[in-house]
Amino acid sequence: MSIKTDLIIYNLSEIVSLPQVVRGFAKEKDLGIIYDGFIAIKDGKIFYVGERKDLYKFDASLKIDAENSIAIPGLIDPHTHLIYAGAREDEYEMILSGAEYNEILSRGGGITRTMRETSKTSLDMLVKETVKRIYEFVKSGVTTIEIKTGYGIDIDSELKLVRALEIVRRDVEIDVIPTLLAHVIPPGFERKEFIDRFVSTLIPEAVKKDFLFIDVFCDSGAFNVDESRKILSNGVSAGLKARIHADELAYIKCSDLGLEIGSVSIDHLNNTPREVLEKIAKSDIVAILSPTTSIYIAKKMPDVYTLLRNNGIIALTTDHSPALMNLDMIETMNLASIYFSLPPANIIAATTVNAAYSLRTEKIGSIKEGFQADLVILNVKSYRYIGYLRKRDLIKYVIKRGRILYRSSNQKL
């Protein structure tokens, strides 16, 4: 008698299972590939992963013929600024014409401009717009996403963003990982006043709302090292885990602070000295890198090869924000191939198992029995086509907890 399951995906040329975190240059064996296989799903979890020869043992109420495509874990974006109002398309044009990001910020544009727009937008509208953006991400294969606060113009506005994220997490079908972010000092605040109120008011509220992380934009034009240390250490003392934006615009020893406090991730690293990168690579800290931010804002690539040669853990992000509205994880993977020279095996690891590790989440990021059934079926015959073949219909299916959230228009059930 066949074993009954809910969904079977068969005729998979490769199942890229990624059983564990990948350090340094990925080898094919790190990918845990099962060739000519199938995946059986039951109750929202991976029930069985195996070769075609065992398919006869299973049955399901729904079956998908993958037609010689590959399966990878659902994609994970570990760093986004997705909750905001307004747009800055004019500033995008200015930067393309040679303006510097810090120059725009010093004139009241950039982040502070978005703070003003966000703070006068209703809670309901913020939730609605964020949910719309999330489902755009789903179309590019994302099944888990981290979202930061940080666009409130005062403490009350930041509290509104904390509440909005609580609602968003409840209303969408994918996993949303919330992070409390100290972004920049809002206009009208003394630096110490804002930091003290952030620590005394926002951190306790974030803990109450089950936020997982505390983050700070530590860089030239944002928070300095001492300010960042105070914010992060208070967050950690309250039970949050630390993340840090570091060295995106300049090296002011923010990455050193990430090492000092044992940050879960250190993000950007565009201006980090080699000796610091080597220390990060030899730790368990995840280096989260953004191709789009490197190209457009930092205008400098991180030293990816130093991280890889020293056995580092790398994850990739869109770094979506109103500065550059990247809603496409597949495009981000393609850009990492071109601009970071990341091999396809590393690209897949960086957007799945390594990204999951950076979020300290369990049961996602790998295709393993007992894990959440979060999958992307890609219209290629081998993982080596990632970053190599670029076409609009690369994604066939996006599956979250065993439910099909997206399928391309030419896929029939």
C-alpha positions in Angstrom: 0.0 0.0 0.0 1.3 3.5 -0.9 2.2 6.0 1.7 -0.2 8.9 1.5 1.1 12.4 1.4 -0.2 15.8 0.4 2.1 16.8 -2.5 4.7 15.0 -4.6 7.1 16.8 -6.9 8.8 14.4 -9.3 11.0 14.4 -12.4 13.5 16.6 -10.6 16.8 16.5 -12.4 18.5 17.8 -9.3 17.3 18.3 -5.7 19.8 20.8 -4.2 19.2 19.9 -0.5 22.0 22.0 1.2 22.1 20.0 4.4 24.3 22.4 6.3 25.9 25.8 6.4 28.5 26.3 3.6 31.8 27.9 4.5 34.3 29.3 1.9 34.2 28.2 -1.7 31.3 25.7 -2.1 32.0 22.3 -3.4 29.5 20.2 -5.2 29.3 17.8 -2.2 28.3 20.7 0.0 25.1 21.0 -2.0 23.8 17.6 -1.1 22.4 16.9 -4.6 20.0 14.1 -5.2 19.8 13.4 -9.0 16.6 12.3 -10.8 14.6 12.5 -7.6 11.3 13.5 -6.0 10.0 15.2 -2.9 7.0 14.2 -0.9 5.3 16.7 1.4 2.9 16.2 4.2 1.4 18.6 6.8 3.5 21.5 5.5 6.8 19.6 6.0 9.3 17.6 3.9 8.2 14.0 4.4 10.6 12.3 2.1 13.4 13.1 -0.3 14.6 10.4 -2.6 15.5 9.0 -6.0 13.0 8.1 -8.7 13.3 4.4 -7.9 11.3 4.9 -4.7 8.5 7.0 -6.1 6.2 4.0 -6.4 6.0 3.8 -2.6 4.2 7.1 -2.3 1.0 8.7 -3.4 -0.4 12.2 -3.0 -3.6 14.2 -3.6 -1.6 16.6 -5.8 1.4 15.7 -8.0 3.7 18.1 -9.9 5.7 16.9 -12.9 8.8 19.1 -12.7 9.8 18.1 -16.2 13.5 17.8 -15.6 13.8 21.0 -13.5 15.7 21.5 -10.3 14.5 22.1 -6.7 16.3 24.4 -4.3 15.2 25.5 -0.8 12.9 28.6 -0.6 15.0 31.7 -1.0 15.6 33.9 2.1 16.4 37.6 2.1 18.1 38.3 5.4 18.3 42.2 5.2 15.5 44.5 4.0 14.1 47.9 4.7 10.7 47.0 3.4 8.4 49.0 5.7 8.2 52.6 4.6 6.2 55.1 2.6 7.1 57.2 -0.5 9.8 56.9 -3.1 13.1 58.6 -4.0 13.3 58.0 -7.7 14.7 61.6 -8.2 17.6 60.8 -5.9 18.3 57.6 -7.7 18.7 59.7 -10.9 21.0 62.2 -9.0 23.3 59.4 -7.8 23.5 58.0 -11.3 24.5 61.5 -12.4 27.4 61.6 -9.8 25.9 62.8 -6.5 27.2 61.1 -3.3 24.7 59.4 -1.0 26.0 61.2 2.1 25.7 64.5 0.3 22.0 63.8 -0.3 21.5 62.7 3.3 23.2 65.9 4.6 20.6 68.0 2.7 17.7 66.3 4.4 17.1 63.8 1.6 17.7 60.0 1.7 16.7 58.3 4.9 15.4 61.4 6.6 13.2 62.2 3.6 11.7 58.7 3.9 11.3 59.2 7.6 9.1 62.2 7.0 6.9 60.4 4.4 6.6 57.3 6.6 5.7 59.1 9.7 2.7 60.9 8.1 1.4 57.6 6.6 -1.3 55.6 8.4 -0.7 52.3 10.1 -3.1 50.6 7.7 -1.5 52.0 4.6 2.0 51.0 5.8 0.8 47.4 6.4 -0.9 47.3 3.0 2.1 48.6 1.1 4.5 46.3 2.9 2.3 43.2 2.2 2.2 44.1 -1.5 6.0 44.3 -1.6 6.3 41.0 0.2 4.2 39.2 -2.5 6.4 40.7 -5.2 9.3 39.1 -3.4 7.4 35.8 -3.4 7.3 35.9 -7.2 11.1 35.8 -7.2 11.3 32.8 -4.9 11.4 34.3 -1.5 9.7 32.3 1.3 11.3 34.0 4.3 12.2 37.6 4.7 13.8 39.8 7.3 12.3 43.3 7.7 13.8 46.2 9.7 12.1 49.3 11.2 14.1 52.5 11.1 12.0 55.0 9.1 10.2 56.7 12.0 10.9 60.4 12.4 10.5 60.1 16.2 9.9 57.5 18.9 6.1 57.4 18.4 6.6 56.8 14.6 9.1 54.0 15.3 6.5 52.5 17.7 4.0 52.6 14.8 6.5 50.6 12.6 6.9 48.0 15.4 3.1 47.6 15.5 2.9 47.5 11.7 5.4 44.7 11.5 3.5 42.7 14.1 0.4 42.9 11.8 2.4 42.1 8.7 3.8 39.0 10.2 0.3 37.8 11.0 -1.2 38.7 7.6 1.2 37.1 5.1 1.9 33.5 4.3 5.7 33.6 4.4 7.9 33.9 7.4 8.7 37.5 8.4 11.7 38.0 10.7 11.5 41.4 12.5 14.4 43.6 13.4 14.6 46.8 15.4 16.9 49.2 13.5 18.5 52.4 14.7 18.9 54.0 11.3 20.0 57.6 11.7 19.3 60.4 14.2 16.0 61.9 13.2 15.8 65.7 12.6 15.2 67.7 15.7 16.8 65.3 18.2 20.0 65.7 20.1 22.1 62.5 19.5 22.1 61.4 23.2 18.4 62.2 23.6 17.4 60.0 20.8 19.7 57.1 21.7 18.5 57.2 25.3 14.9 57.1 24.3 15.5 54.4 21.7 17.1 52.2 24.4 14.4 53.0 27.1 11.3 52.8 24.9 11.8 51.0 21.6 13.9 48.1 22.8 11.4 47.0 25.5 8.6 47.3 23.0 10.4 45.3 20.4 11.0 42.6 22.9 7.4 42.6 23.9 6.4 42.2 20.3 8.7 39.2 19.9 11.3 40.9 17.7 14.4 38.7 17.3 17.1 41.2 16.4 18.6 44.6 17.1 20.5 46.4 14.4 22.3 49.7 13.9 23.5 51.6 10.9 27.1 52.2 12.0 28.8 54.3 9.4 29.9 57.8 8.3 26.8 60.0 8.5 24.9 57.6 10.8 25.8 56.2 14.2 29.4 56.1 15.4 31.0 53.1 17.1 30.4 54.2 20.7 26.8 55.1 19.9 26.3 51.8 18.1 27.9 49.8 21.0 25.4 51.4 23.5 22.4 50.6 21.3 23.5 47.0 20.5 24.7 46.1 24.0 21.4 47.3 25.5 19.5 45.3 22.9 21.5 42.2 23.7 21.0 42.6 27.4 17.2 42.7 26.8 17.3 39.4 24.9 17.7 40.5 21.3 20.5 39.3 19.0 22.8 41.8 17.4 23.2 42.6 13.7 25.1 45.5 12.3 25.4 47.6 9.2 29.1 48.2 8.8 31.6 49.8 6.5 29.1 50.4 3.7 30.2 54.0 3.1 33.5 54.2 5.1 35.6 52.2 7.5 35.2 53.7 11.0 35.8 50.4 12.8 32.1 49.4 12.7 33.0 45.9 11.6 35.4 45.6 14.5 32.5 46.4 16.8 30.5 43.6 15.2 33.4 41.2 16.1 33.6 42.6 19.6 30.0 42.1 20.5 29.6 38.8 18.6 27.1 40.1 16.1 25.1 37.4 14.3 25.8 39.1 11.0 27.9 42.0 9.8 26.3 43.5 6.7 27.7 45.3 3.6 31.5 45.4 4.3 32.3 47.4 1.2 35.2 49.3 2.9 36.4 46.7 5.4 40.2 46.1 5.6 41.5 42.7 4.6 42.7 41.9 8.1 39.2 42.5 9.6 37.6 40.5 6.9 39.9 37.6 7.7 38.7 37.7 11.3 35.1 37.8 10.3 35.6 34.8 8.0 37.2 32.8 10.7 34.3 33.4 13.1 30.7 32.2 12.9 29.5 35.6 11.9 27.7 35.8 8.6 28.9 38.4 6.1 25.7 39.6 4.4 26.5 41.3 1.1 24.3 43.3 -1.3 25.3 43.5 -5.0 22.8 46.3 -5.7 23.9 48.5 -2.8 27.6 47.9 -3.8 26.9 49.0 -7.3 24.6 52.0 -6.6 25.3 53.4 -3.2 28.7 52.2 -2.0 30.1 52.2 -5.5 32.6 49.7 -4.3 32.6 45.9 -4.2 33.3 44.0 -1.0 36.4 41.8 -1.0 34.4 38.6 -1.5 37.4 36.4 -2.2 39.1 37.2 1.1 36.0 36.0 2.8 35.8 32.9 0.7 39.5 32.0 0.9 39.4 32.3 4.7 36.4 29.9 5.0 33.8 32.7 5.7 30.0 32.3 5.7 28.4 34.5 3.1 24.8 35.4 2.6 23.2 37.7 -0.1 20.5 40.3 0.2 18.5 42.6 -2.1 18.9 45.3 0.7 15.5 46.6 -0.6 14.8 50.2 0.5 13.4 53.3 -1.0 16.9 54.2 -2.1 16.8 51.4 -4.6 13.6 49.3 -4.8 15.0 45.9 -5.6 12.2 43.4 -5.2 13.9 40.6 -7.2 16.0 37.9 -5.4 16.7 36.2 -8.7 18.2 39.4 -10.2 20.2 39.8 -7.0 21.7 36.3 -7.5 22.5 37.2 -11.1 24.2 40.4 -10.1 26.3 38.5 -7.5 27.5 36.2 -10.2 28.6 39.2 -12.4 29.9 41.7 -9.8 31.0 39.5 -6.9 32.2 36.6 -9.2 30.3 34.2 -6.9 30.1 30.7 -8.3 26.6 29.2 -8.6 27.0 26.8 -5.7 27.9 29.8 -3.4 25.0 31.8 -4.7 22.5 29.2 -3.9 24.0 28.6 -0.4 24.1 32.4 0.2 20.4 32.7 -0.5 19.2 29.6 1.4 21.0 27.7 4.1 23.5 30.5 5.0 20.8 33.2 5.0 18.8 31.0 7.3 21.7 30.6 9.6 22.1 34.4 9.8 18.5 34.6 11.0 19.0 31.8 13.5 15.9 30.2 12.2 15.3 26.4 12.5 13.8 24.1 9.9 14.3 26.3 6.9 17.0 26.8 4.3 17.5 23.1 3.5 15.5 20.3 1.8 15.6 17.8 4.6 13.0 15.5 6.1 11.1 17.3 8.9 12.0 20.8 7.6 9.4 23.2 6.4 8.4 22.4 2.9 9.7 25.7 1.5 10.8 25.1 -2.1 11.5 26.8 -5.4 11.3 24.9 -8.6 13.6 26.4 -11.2 13.2 26.0 -15.0 16.8 24.8 -15.5 18.3 21.3 -15.6 21.3 22.0 -13.3 22.3 24.3 -10.5 25.2 25.5 -12.7 22.7 27.5 -14.7 22.3 29.9 -11.8 23.8 33.3 -12.8 24.5 31.8 -16.3 21.0 31.6 -17.8 18.9 34.7 -17.5 15.3 34.6 -18.6 12.0 35.8 -17.4 10.4 32.4 -16.6 13.2 31.0 -14.5 10.8 30.2 -11.6 8.2 27.5 -12.2 6.8 27.2 -8.6 7.2 28.8 -5.2 6.0 26.6 -2.4 5.7 27.6 1.3 4.9 25.0 4.0 3.6 22.8 1.2 1.3 25.4 -0.4 1.9 26.7 -3.8 2.1 30.5 -3.5 3.2 31.2 -7.0 3.5 29.4 -10.3 4.5 30.7 -13.7 1.7 31.3 -16.2 2.7 28.3 -18.3 2.6 25.8 -15.5 -0.6 23.7 -15.1 -1.6 21.6 -12.1 
